[in-house]
Amino acid sequence: MPGIAENYSLGQSVEIGKIDKELKKLWREGEGAMTRASLINLAVYSEKPGSLEKNTQLIARIAENHACRALVIGANRNSKENRVEAWVNAHCHVSRAGNKQICSEQLSFSLEGPCVKLLPSIVFSHLDSDLPLYLWWQDDFPEPMDPQLWEWVDRLIFDSQTWRDFGAQMRLVETAQQEAKQRIVLCDLNWTRLDKVRYAIAQFFDHPASHHHFGKIENLNIDYAPGFKSTALFLIGWLGAQLNWKVNQPARNGSCRLVDANNREIDIELRQREGDPIGEIAINSSGIQFRVAPAQCGDLLEISRSGENETALPQSMPAQSNDPVDLMTQELLRGGPHSVYLHAVNCVRELL
């Protein structure tokens, strides 16, 4: 069927002004065998070479669980040409009943040179009715930001792990949020990477009998993979925001110091190790050690509590995948304003 491909191609090339016509033709040809489904508009923007093909593969996988109209945009600001190209495609998956294909539309755009400025118009003119718009921005944000771009964005998805200057980039997205009158929810995939680790740490303190350890934590050791120091700092920020800690000494030589509400010091050692984005975590409190570490099998976390009079009894919990589709799937299942993330960032902002 035209436009529906198993090899993740961009689909059929179309003129910008004939996109709606070609989409109608696509569905007309598949009538009876396929059903169009869409719960959100998902726009993906990248300036990396080859991003259109790569992101088409990601969208095909994401659409298996999240029906959407996808707008995949590849841009080249530095091109001397002034050109826009477009393609239409659909990602189809057999329904559970097995008798019909459930399909998500994909519109792809290549923008070169001055045409990059057309991004807001291209996005907004091809949204699916009044469904919410999720914008996945895969590059550093340009300065200045285009205020028009944020008029209809509901959730802005990005990955701060790739940012070269966290402070400058965070100021840009916070400014965009303010200009949109707080309409935009900031969704950082670098924060999503911590979901399973945060659950593992939190479960140690589920029972009220463990709550006294909150005020007795003496030090933490956190291992992180090369390039993922900001992820480790987010973890510190999460603990600090929940326990009312503040930065006392800036990070140096892989360590930093925070103080609690009673001005009691908590020493933190950050150690770079090969492996998962976040490796072993050890929290020491009054002779008790709470430990979370990747299991040897690779898709589980091993958690344990031990002390002078306690023998460690390791248990297993799900580990976090660093696959971009898994991270996006988790993020698309979420709702709410991500206020915990913002509190965590504010707690360790000067360290990032």
N, C-alpha and C positions, 0 to 999 in steps of 0.2 A: 504494500500500500504506500503511495507516495507520502514522503515526509515522516514515516514511522520507521525507525531504523534500529537494528539490533547492535550495530557497531558504534553507537554513540556519535554519529555524524551530526553536523549542524543542521541537516535537513535540506529543505529546498530554498534556494536563493530567491528572494522576492524584492520588489521595489517597495520603498518605505510607504508610499501611498496606497499600496495594494495588499497590505498585511491582513486587514480584516477580510478582504475578499478571499485570499488564499486560505485563511483559517476556516472559513465557511465551506470552502471546497474540500478541505481536508476532512472535515467531519461528515460532509455529505457523502464522500466516497467510502467512509467507514461506517455509515449508518447501519445499525443492526448488529454489527460485530463489536463496536466499541462505544463506551460511554465517557463523556468528558466529565472530569471531576476537578473541583477547585475550592479550597478552603481559605487560602491566603494568596496574596501576591508576593513572590519572593524574587527580589532583584539582587543580582550578584555583579559586583563591579571589580575589575582588576586591570592593571596596566602592565602586567607581566606578559612577555611573549609566550604565545601558545596557550593563554588562559582560556580562550573560548572552548577549545577542545577539552582541556582538563576539567573545566567547570561543567561542561555538558555531561561528562561521566559522573561527576559528583551529583548533579541534579537528577540523573537517571536513578541513582541509588536512593537519594533522599525522597524522590517521588513514590517509591515503593510503599512508604509509610505516611507520607504527607502530600496529599493531593494539592496541587498549586498551579498557578500560572507563573512560570519562571521567565524572568527577563535577564538574560546573560549578556553582560556588556564587557567588551574588551576595548581598551583605549590606548592610544599612543599620542601623548601630548606633544612629543618632540618631532613628529613627522612633518615633513614639508608639504605633504599632500593634504588636501582638504576633502575627505571622502567619508561617506557613510554607506555601509553595506548591512543587509538584513537577511535573516533566514527564519523559516518556521519549521517546527518539528513537534513531535509528541512522544512522550515516554509512556508506554502501555504495559500493564501487568494484568495477568489473568486474575479475575476475581476469585474469591474463595469458593463460590458456587461452581466455578470452572467453565462457565458458558459465555462469558463476555469479558472483553478487555476494558479495564479502568484506565483512563488516560489523562495525563497532565500535559498541558501545552508548554512549549518553550519557544520564546522569541529571542533570537540572538542578534546582537548588533556589534559591528566593528566601527569604532570612531577614530578618525585620524586627523591630526592637526587641529585647526580652530574648531572643527566639528565637535570636539570634546565638550565645548560649552553648551551644546544642545542636550546634554545628559538629562537635566530636569524635564525638558519638554518631551523627550523620547520616553522617559519612564512614566510620566503622568498621563501621557496620551494613549498609553497601551495597558493601563491597569484593567483588571477584570472587575467590572462594576464597582461596588463600594466595599469590597473585601479589604481587610487590613493589609498594610504594606510593610514587609520586613525587608530591610536593605542590608545586605551582607557586603561590607566594604573590606576588600582584601589587601589594601595598600595603606601607606601612611596618608593621612588626610592632608589635602593641600591648604595652603594659607594664601589669601583668605578663603574661608568656606563660602559657598554660594547659599545664601539664606533661602532662596526659592526651593532648593533641594529638600529642605526639611519640612515643607508645608504639609506633606501627606504621609511622612514616615511615622509608623507606629513603634517599630522596634529597630534600633540600629545595632547590627551585629558586627563585631570586629574582633581582632586578636591582638591584644597589647603585647604579647610575647615577641612579636616581630617589630615593634616600634623601636626606632633608633633614639628617640628622645621622648620618654614617657611624659614628663611634665608638660612639654609643649603640645603633644598630641592630646593629652587629657584635657588641657585647657580648651582646645578646639572643639572637642565633642561636648564638653560642658557648656560652651558658648552656644553651640547648635541647639542643645537641649533648652537653654534659656530662651533663645529666639523663638523656639517652637512652643514657648509657654509651658514647659515641662511635659509636653505631649509625648515626646520621644522617650522610650525606655532604652537605657544603655545595656547592651548584652555583650559581655566580654568572654570570648571562648577561653581565654587564659584563666578566668574564674571558673568556668565550667569544668576545666581539667581537675579542679579540686573537689568536685562533688563527692566522689566515693571516699576520698581521704577524710573529708570533713565529717561524713557520716560515721566513719570508723572511729575517729577521735571522739565524737559526740556520744557514741554509745557507751563509752567508759563511764560517763557521768549521768546516764539515764536514771539511775536509782538515787533518790535523795540522800542516801547514806554516803554517797561519793562526793556530794557537793562541797564538803569542807576542803577538798583538795584545790578548789578554785583559788582560794586565798593562800595556798601553801606552795604553789608551783615555784621551783627554784631556778630551773634552767631547761632549755630545749636544745636538741640537736636535730637538724634537718638536712638530709642529703638531697641534692638536686642535680639534674643532668646539665651538661654544658648548654648554655643558651636559655635556661629556665630559672634563672635566679629570681626574676620578677614573680614567677609562680610561687616560689618559696616565700617571698616577701608578702604576697597576698595571703598565704596561710598564716603568717605571723599577724598580719593585719586583721584577719578574721578572729583569731584568738584575742588579740588586743582590744578590738572593738566590743567583743562580747564580755570581756572581763575588766574593761575600763583601764587598760594599760595605755601608757604613753611612751613615746620614744625618749630615752634619756641620753644615750650616746649614739651617734651615727655609726653606720656599718663601716668597719675597717678590718682588714685581714680576715675577712670571712666571719666576723662576729658583730653583734650589736647588743645594746642593753636597753630594756624597757623598765618602767616602774609602774606599780599598781597604784590604786587610789590612796593607799597608806604609805606611799613613797618607798615601798619595798622593791628591791632590784630583782629583775629576772634576766639572766644572761642567756643569750641565744647564739649558738654556733651554726653557721651555714657552711656546708661542705659540698664541694663540687665532686660528683662521682658519675661515672658512666652508668647508663641504665635508663629507667623510666624518668619522666619529667620530675616527679617527686619520688624519692627513694625512701630509705628508712627514716622514721621519725621517732624520737625518744623524748618523752616528757617526764621529768623527775620532780616528785613532790613528796616530802616527808618520808624518805626512804622507800617510796613506791615508784616504780618505773612503768609508765604506760608506753607501749611500743607498737608501732604500725610499720609494716615493711612489705614490699612485694614478695609474694610467694614464688617458689622456684618454677611453678607451672606457668606463671606469666599472666594469668587472667584472674588471679585472686590476690587478696591482701591477707597477710598473716598478722593477727592482732593478739597481744598478750599483756598481762599485768603481772608484775613480779616484785618481790621485796625480800627483806631479810627473813621473814617468817612465811613467805608466800612462794610457792613454786609456780613458775610460769606454765600456763595451760593454753597453748596456742589454739586459736580458732580462726576460721576463714570467713572473709566477706568479699563481695565482688570488687574487682579492681577497675580503675578507670582506663578506658581506651583513649589513645591519643589520635585515633583516626578522625579526620575532619568530618566525615559523614556521621560518625557516632556522636561527636561533639555537637554538630548541628541538630541531629535528631533529638538530643537531650534538650537543647535550647528551644527548639520548636514546640516541645511538650510543655514548656513553662508558661506561666503567666505572672502577673504582678510587676511591681516597679523595680525589683532588684535593689531594695534599700540596704540589705545586708552587705552587698558588694560595695556600694558607695561608702558605707561606714568603714569597711575594711580598707579601702583605698585611702580614705582620709586619715586613718590611724597611722599608716606607714608612708604617706605621700612623700615625705622628705627623704626616704630611703630608696625610692624607686628611680 
